Amino acid sequence: MKPLTKDAYRLFHEGTLALARVEAAGIHIDVDYLDKATAKISIRIKKLQDRLREAPEFKLWRREFGDKTKPGSREQLGHIVFDILKYPCKDRTKTGKYKTDEASFEHVDLPFVKAFIKLEKLKKAKSTYLDGLRREVVDGFARPVFNLHTVITQRSSCSDPNVQNQIIRNAKIAEIIRRAFIPRKGNIFCEIDYSAMEWRGAVCFWKDPEMIRYVNDPTSDVHRDQAAECFLCKPEQVSKDMRFYAKNQFVFPILYGSYYVQCSRNLWEAVGKAKLKLKDETPVIDWLQSKGITRLGSCDPKQEPVFGTYEHHIKKVEDKFNKRFHVFNSSKEKWYQDYRSKGGFRLATGFWIEGLFSKNFCMNCPVQGPAFHCLLWSLIRLQKWLRREKMKTVIVAEIHDSMLLDGPEMEMPKVLKMARKIMTEDVRKAWPWVIVPLAVEASVTPVGGSWHDKRAIDIDFWNGSDN
């Protein structure tokens, strides 16, 4: 990566300085809570370990491996479950070995396996998140390191601790971790983030008329509509989780160079693993069966999908997606071939990216990089404004498309309005390549409340008094 313009160089130069100030500000940590939460989760881990060791499956495990028994080994668990207990293995690696991720055991209705998976999640929550956070706390503050030079797509990265990689989907563990983050005394947290920024970035890059129409119509929602297509229902039947999986297992994978074989496999896994339900609580698996789809299909790239399988259905959804967004569909191969002839490509923000990359990367980077650069550009200017206006509010973290602010409640309405102006109006004036409207969403905590306690607010009407 290298900047081709002065503006590109200035973005990362000023961005590095701005993020250094974010690091210096630090995030306040409730150390007493963190220590108690760690102790509680340690007790839960110990009890679960003791229970597992008393199970007949573990005794079988010990007989099979003897001194080489590794209670946390998924590979050994796979041998016990699939070879010894004869449960069917539904997925293998390219080398023919058993896959042993959580999804591979989803169909195994065995309390021992379910307890094993739960134990692994608790151990990771403790070691990676709670212990990892505690190691970095000094005088009640953690100061994450934010980098602009480690991710080749030009997004930022974070470490020590990594606040950009917090658990979200497991609500109980997410709550335990996020309750450790609290604002300074008498302050509130406010998180302001771009709405659907990666989709808007894709629209700016591909300039597909139908994509532009979606963004310009506030009543439309491409992820909801694609969820309806993927799960054979009406848009008004789509639940929040269905939309989430359609977005992350279909829309963006297709935009980034994947295709129906992988998408159908991942969506089918989500139907079972996440136990997706329609808005009326009907299980998606039952709904699909009522539509005649009872199995995934072979998902073999060398074979045409069989009619009546989920794979065949998703292939039709992909075909329809490509027809709907025909400019994107006709441009993506030309874009990739152009990269292959030049060995690199230019981002809208003035950076040159070169190297040996996969097709997926070449489709991802020109969207993901500039989308983050909008956030970085805005963070720089908001921070300058806060300092110039002598505000007590400080920026304490950035999470790719959002900023976390720590400040007095009375300041925050004014700060939020300025942040929105910078993020949605000023950045468009500075960068003409942003051809669609940008939008932001905000959430705040009560005074002294934790990061977990945030709730959505309307920037136009919230004045802090009802907090």
matplotlib code that plots the C-alpha trace (Angstrom):
import matplotlib.pyplot as plt

x = [0.0, 1.2, -0.5, -0.7, -1.9, -1.1, -4.7, -4.1, -0.9, -2.5, -5.4, -3.1, -0.6, -3.4, -5.2, -2.2, -2.0, -5.7, -5.7, -2.7, -4.9, -7.7, -5.2, -4.0, -7.6, -8.2, -11.3, -12.4, -12.7, -14.8, -12.0, -14.0, -16.7, -14.1, -12.4, -15.7, -16.9, -13.6, -13.9, -17.5, -16.7, -13.7, -16.1, -18.5, -15.6, -14.4, -17.9, -18.4, -15.0, -15.8, -19.1, -17.6, -14.9, -17.6, -19.5, -19.3, -18.1, -15.0, -14.2, -14.4, -12.1, -9.6, -9.6, -9.0, -6.2, -4.7, -1.8, -2.3, -5.8, -6.3, -9.7, -9.9, -9.0, -11.7, -9.8, -9.9, -13.6, -14.3, -12.7, -14.8, -18.1, -17.7, -15.5, -16.3, -19.9, -20.7, -22.5, -22.6, -20.0, -21.7, -18.6, -14.9, -11.9, -10.3, -7.9, -10.8, -10.4, -13.4, -14.3, -14.5, -15.8, -19.0, -21.2, -19.8, -21.3, -24.6, -26.5, -25.0, -27.8, -25.4, -25.3, -21.6, -20.9, -23.2, -21.4, -18.0, -19.0, -20.3, -17.1, -14.9, -16.9, -16.6, -12.8, -12.4, -14.5, -12.2, -8.8, -9.2, -11.6, -11.7, -8.0, -6.9, -8.6, -7.4, -3.7, -4.0, -5.6, -3.4, -4.9, -8.4, -8.0, -7.3, -5.6, -6.1, -3.6, -5.1, -3.1, -3.4, -0.6, -1.5, -4.6, -4.1, -7.7, -6.9, -9.1, -7.7, -6.7, -6.7, -4.8, -3.9, -6.9, -8.7, -12.0, -12.9, -13.3, -15.9, -18.4, -21.8, -23.8, -23.6, -25.7, -24.9, -21.1, -21.2, -23.0, -20.5, -17.6, -19.2, -20.3, -16.6, -16.4, -17.8, -17.5, -15.6, -17.3, -20.4, -20.2, -22.1, -20.9, -22.2, -21.6, -22.2, -21.9, -22.5, -25.6, -25.0, -21.7, -20.2, -23.2, -23.1, -19.4, -20.2, -22.8, -20.3, -17.7, -19.9, -22.3, -25.1, -28.4, -30.5, -28.1, -28.3, -32.1, -32.0, -29.8, -31.9, -35.2, -35.3, -38.2, -36.1, -33.7, -31.6, -30.7, -34.3, -35.4, -32.6, -33.5, -37.1, -35.6, -33.2, -35.9, -38.9, -41.0, -42.4, -40.2, -42.6, -42.0, -38.2, -36.9, -33.8, -31.7, -32.8, -31.8, -28.4, -27.6, -28.8, -26.6, -23.5, -23.9, -25.4, -25.3, -21.7, -20.3, -21.8, -20.5, -17.0, -16.7, -18.4, -21.2, -24.2, -22.3, -20.7, -23.6, -26.2, -24.0, -23.5, -27.2, -28.3, -25.9, -27.4, -30.9, -30.0, -27.2, -28.8, -32.3, -33.6, -37.2, -39.6, -41.1, -44.1, -41.6, -42.1, -38.8, -37.3, -36.4, -40.2, -41.1, -38.7, -40.0, -43.5, -42.2, -40.8, -37.1, -36.0, -32.2, -29.2, -27.9, -24.4, -22.8, -20.3, -19.0, -18.5, -22.2, -25.3, -27.6, -30.5, -34.0, -35.8, -32.6, -31.7, -28.6, -30.7, -32.9, -30.0, -28.6, -31.8, -31.6, -28.1, -29.2, -31.9, -29.5, -27.1, -30.0, -31.3, -27.8, -26.7, -24.1, -22.3, -22.6, -21.2, -18.4, -17.0, -15.1, -13.7, -12.5, -10.7, -9.1, -7.9, -6.2, -4.5, -3.1, -1.8, -0.9, -2.7, -5.6, -6.3, -8.8, -11.2, -9.3, -6.0, -4.1, -2.5, -2.8, -0.6, 0.4, -0.8, -4.4, -7.4, -10.5, -12.4, -9.8, -9.9, -13.7, -13.5, -10.7, -12.0, -15.2, -14.0, -11.0, -12.7, -15.7, -13.4, -11.6, -14.9, -14.9, -11.2, -11.7, -14.6, -12.8, -10.0, -12.3, -14.5, -11.5, -10.2, -13.6, -13.8, -10.4, -11.1, -14.4, -12.7, -15.2, -14.8, -16.0, -13.2, -13.2, -12.1, -12.4, -13.2, -14.7, -14.3, -17.6, -18.3, -16.8, -17.2, -17.4, -17.0, -18.3, -20.8, -24.4, -25.1, -22.5, -23.5, -26.6, -24.3, -21.5, -23.8, -25.2, -21.7, -20.6, -23.5, -22.8, -19.1, -19.9, -22.8, -22.3, -18.8, -17.2, -19.3, -18.2, -14.6, -14.9, -17.1, -16.8, -19.3, -22.3, -25.0, -26.5, -24.7, -26.6, -25.6, -27.2, -26.5, -26.9, -26.2, -25.8, -27.2, -24.8, -22.3, -23.9, -21.8, -21.2, -23.7, -26.4, -26.5, -29.8, -30.7, -31.7, -32.8, -30.1, -32.7, -34.9, -32.7, -31.5, -30.1, -32.8, -34.6, -31.4]
y = [0.0, 3.5, 6.9, 8.4, 11.8, 14.3, 13.9, 10.2, 10.7, 13.4, 11.1, 8.5, 11.0, 12.9, 9.6, 8.2, 11.3, 11.3, 7.6, 8.3, 10.8, 8.1, 5.7, 8.3, 9.1, 5.4, 3.6, 3.5, 0.0, -1.2, -3.2, -4.5, -5.8, -7.3, -9.2, -10.5, -11.5, -13.3, -15.2, -16.2, -17.5, -19.4, -21.2, -22.0, -23.4, -25.6, -27.0, -27.8, -29.4, -31.6, -32.6, -33.5, -35.7, -37.7, -38.3, -41.8, -40.3, -38.8, -42.1, -43.6, -40.8, -41.6, -45.3, -44.4, -41.9, -42.7, -40.4, -38.5, -37.4, -33.7, -32.6, -29.5, -31.2, -31.0, -33.5, -36.1, -35.3, -35.8, -39.3, -40.2, -38.9, -40.0, -43.1, -44.6, -43.5, -43.7, -40.4, -39.4, -36.8, -34.3, -32.3, -32.9, -30.9, -31.0, -33.7, -35.9, -35.3, -34.6, -30.9, -30.2, -26.6, -26.0, -26.4, -29.9, -31.1, -29.2, -32.3, -34.4, -34.7, -35.6, -33.6, -34.2, -32.5, -29.6, -29.1, -29.4, -26.6, -24.4, -25.0, -23.9, -20.7, -19.9, -20.6, -18.3, -15.6, -15.8, -16.1, -14.0, -11.3, -11.0, -12.0, -10.2, -7.0, -7.2, -7.5, -4.2, -2.2, 0.5, 2.8, 1.9, 2.5, 0.3, 2.0, -0.1, 0.3, 1.4, 0.7, 1.8, -0.3, -3.9, -4.7, -4.9, -3.8, -0.5, -0.9, -0.2, -2.9, -3.0, -4.8, -4.8, -5.2, -5.6, -3.7, -4.1, -7.9, -8.1, -11.0, -10.0, -13.0, -14.8, -12.3, -13.6, -13.6, -10.3, -8.8, -10.1, -8.5, -5.2, -4.4, -4.0, -0.9, 2.2, 6.0, 8.3, 9.4, 11.4, 10.8, 8.7, 6.6, 7.4, 5.3, 6.8, 4.6, 4.7, 2.9, 0.2, 1.8, -1.2, -1.5, 2.2, 1.9, -0.9, 1.3, 4.1, 1.7, -0.2, 2.6, 0.2, 2.1, -0.4, -0.3, 3.5, 3.3, 1.1, 3.6, 6.6, 5.0, 5.1, 2.5, -0.1, -2.6, -4.8, -7.2, -7.7, -8.2, -10.8, -12.6, -12.9, -14.4, -16.7, -18.0, -18.0, -15.6, -12.1, -9.1, -8.4, -11.9, -11.4, -11.4, -9.5, -12.7, -13.7, -10.3, -10.6, -14.0, -13.0, -9.9, -11.7, -15.1, -14.0, -10.3, -9.4, -12.8, -12.4, -8.8, -10.0, -12.8, -15.8, -17.8, -20.0, -23.2, -21.6, -19.3, -22.1, -24.2, -21.3, -20.3, -23.8, -24.1, -20.9, -22.3, -25.2, -23.8, -20.4, -21.9, -19.1, -18.1, -15.9, -12.9, -15.0, -17.5, -20.1, -22.0, -21.3, -25.0, -25.9, -23.0, -24.2, -27.8, -26.5, -25.0, -28.4, -27.9, -30.6, -30.9, -28.8, -30.7, -31.9, -28.5, -30.0, -27.3, -29.9, -30.9, -28.9, -28.5, -30.9, -29.4, -29.2, -28.7, -25.6, -25.3, -25.2, -22.5, -20.3, -20.6, -19.1, -16.4, -15.6, -15.5, -13.1, -10.9, -10.7, -9.7, -7.1, -5.5, -6.0, -3.2, -4.8, -8.2, -7.1, -5.0, -7.4, -9.6, -6.7, -5.2, -8.4, -8.8, -5.2, -6.0, -9.0, -7.0, -4.2, -6.2, -3.6, -1.2, 2.3, 3.0, 5.9, 7.6, 7.8, 4.7, 2.2, -1.5, -4.1, -7.7, -11.2, -11.3, -13.6, -12.6, -12.2, -9.7, -7.7, -7.4, -6.6, -4.1, -1.3, -1.2, -1.9, 0.4, 3.6, 2.8, 2.9, 5.9, 7.9, 7.0, 7.9, 11.2, 12.1, 11.0, 13.4, 16.3, 15.6, 15.3, 18.7, 20.2, 18.8, 20.2, 23.6, 24.0, 22.8, 20.1, 17.6, 14.8, 12.5, 9.8, 6.6, 4.0, 3.4, 0.2, 0.3, 2.2, 3.7, 5.9, 5.5, 8.8, 9.4, 12.7, 14.7, 14.1, 17.9, 18.1, 15.0, 16.4, 19.1, 16.7, 14.2, 16.9, 18.0, 14.4, 13.7, 16.8, 15.8, 12.1, 12.7, 16.1, 17.3, 14.0, 14.1, 17.6, 16.5, 13.3, 13.5, 9.8, 9.4, 9.5, 8.4, 9.8, 8.7, 8.0, 7.6, 6.0, 6.8, 5.0, 6.3, 4.8, 6.2, 8.3, 5.8, 2.9, 0.3, -0.1, -3.0, -0.5, 1.6, 2.2, 3.8, 7.5, 9.9, 12.6, 15.2, 14.9, 13.5, 16.2, 14.1, 15.0, 11.6, 9.6]
z = [0.0, -0.8, -0.9, -4.4, -3.4, -0.7, 0.7, 1.1, 2.9, 5.1, 6.0, 7.5, 9.0, 10.8, 11.5, 13.3, 15.5, 16.2, 17.2, 19.4, 21.3, 21.5, 23.0, 25.5, 26.6, 27.4, 28.3, 31.9, 33.4, 36.4, 37.9, 40.9, 38.5, 36.2, 39.0, 40.3, 36.9, 36.2, 39.6, 38.8, 35.4, 36.8, 39.2, 36.4, 34.3, 37.2, 37.9, 34.2, 34.0, 37.0, 35.5, 32.2, 33.8, 35.6, 32.3, 30.8, 27.5, 29.2, 30.7, 27.2, 26.1, 28.8, 27.8, 24.2, 24.6, 28.0, 29.0, 25.7, 26.7, 26.0, 27.5, 25.3, 22.1, 19.4, 17.3, 20.1, 20.7, 17.0, 17.2, 20.2, 18.7, 15.1, 15.3, 18.7, 19.3, 15.6, 15.2, 11.5, 10.4, 8.1, 7.1, 6.4, 5.5, 2.1, 3.3, 4.5, 8.2, 10.4, 10.8, 14.5, 14.7, 16.7, 13.6, 13.0, 16.3, 16.0, 15.0, 17.8, 20.5, 23.3, 26.6, 26.9, 23.5, 24.3, 27.7, 26.0, 23.5, 26.4, 28.4, 25.4, 25.1, 28.7, 28.7, 25.7, 27.3, 30.4, 28.8, 25.7, 26.9, 30.7, 31.5, 28.3, 29.4, 33.0, 31.9, 30.1, 32.9, 34.5, 37.2, 36.1, 32.4, 29.4, 26.4, 23.3, 20.5, 17.2, 14.0, 10.4, 8.9, 9.7, 7.7, 3.9, 3.1, 4.8, 7.7, 11.2, 13.7, 17.5, 20.2, 23.9, 24.3, 21.0, 21.6, 17.9, 18.4, 21.1, 21.3, 20.0, 19.0, 22.4, 24.3, 27.8, 27.4, 25.6, 28.5, 31.0, 29.0, 28.1, 31.6, 32.5, 30.3, 32.0, 31.4, 33.6, 36.8, 36.1, 32.4, 29.8, 26.9, 23.4, 20.4, 17.0, 14.0, 10.3, 9.1, 6.5, 5.6, 3.8, 1.6, 0.8, 0.1, -2.4, -4.1, -4.4, -5.9, -8.4, -9.2, -10.0, -10.6, -8.7, -5.8, -5.8, -5.8, -2.7, -0.9, -1.9, -0.9, 3.0, 2.9, 1.1, 2.7, 0.5, 3.3, 4.4, 0.8, 0.2, 3.4, 2.1, -1.1, 0.7, 3.1, 0.7, 2.7, 2.5, 3.6, 6.5, 7.8, 8.1, 11.6, 12.8, 12.9, 9.4, 8.0, 9.8, 8.2, 4.8, 5.0, 6.2, 4.4, 1.1, 0.2, 1.2, 0.2, -3.3, -3.5, -2.5, -5.0, -3.4, -5.1, -4.4, -3.3, -0.3, 0.4, 0.5, 2.8, 5.2, 5.2, 5.7, 8.6, 10.1, 9.8, 12.0, 14.2, 14.9, 15.0, 12.8, 13.2, 11.3, 13.0, 14.1, 15.8, 13.1, 12.8, 9.4, 9.0, 9.3, 7.0, 4.3, 4.6, 4.0, 0.8, -0.3, 0.8, 3.1, 2.4, 1.5, -1.5, -2.3, -2.7, -5.1, -7.5, -10.2, -10.2, -11.0, -7.9, -7.7, -8.1, -4.7, -2.6, -0.8, -2.9, -6.1, -4.5, -3.6, -7.1, -8.3, -5.7, -6.9, -10.5, -9.6, -7.6, -10.6, -12.9, -10.5, -10.0, -13.6, -13.7, -10.7, -12.3, -15.7, -14.1, -11.5, -13.9, -15.8, -12.5, -11.6, -15.0, -14.9, -11.5, -13.0, -15.9, -13.6, -10.5, -8.4, -8.1, -6.8, -3.9, -4.2, -1.3, -3.3, -2.1, -4.5, -3.5, -5.2, -4.6, -5.3, -4.1, -4.2, -6.2, -3.0, -1.7, -4.9, -4.6, -0.9, -0.5, -2.7, -0.6, 2.9, 2.8, 1.7, 4.0, 7.0, 5.6, 5.9, 9.6, 10.0, 8.2, 10.5, 13.7, 12.9, 12.4, 15.3, 17.6, 16.4, 17.0, 20.5, 21.4, 19.7, 21.6, 24.8, 25.3, 28.1, 25.8, 24.4, 21.8, 23.5, 20.8, 17.1, 15.9, 12.0, 11.4, 14.8, 17.5, 21.2, 23.1, 26.9, 28.1, 30.3, 29.5, 29.0, 26.2, 24.3, 22.3, 20.8, 20.2, 18.4, 16.1, 15.1, 14.7, 12.4, 10.3, 9.9, 9.1, 6.7, 5.1, 5.4, 4.3, 1.1, 0.3, 0.8, -1.2, -4.4, -4.9, -2.1, -4.4, -2.0, 1.2, 4.4, 7.7, 11.3, 14.3, 18.0, 21.3, 24.8, 28.3, 31.6, 33.7, 35.0, 33.0, 31.2, 27.5, 27.7, 28.9, 25.8, 24.1, 20.8, 20.7, 18.0, 17.6, 16.6, 19.6, 22.4, 24.8, 27.6, 30.1, 29.8, 30.3]

ax = plt.figure().add_subplot(projection="3d")
ax.plot(x, y, z, "-o")
ax.set_aspect("equal")
plt.show()
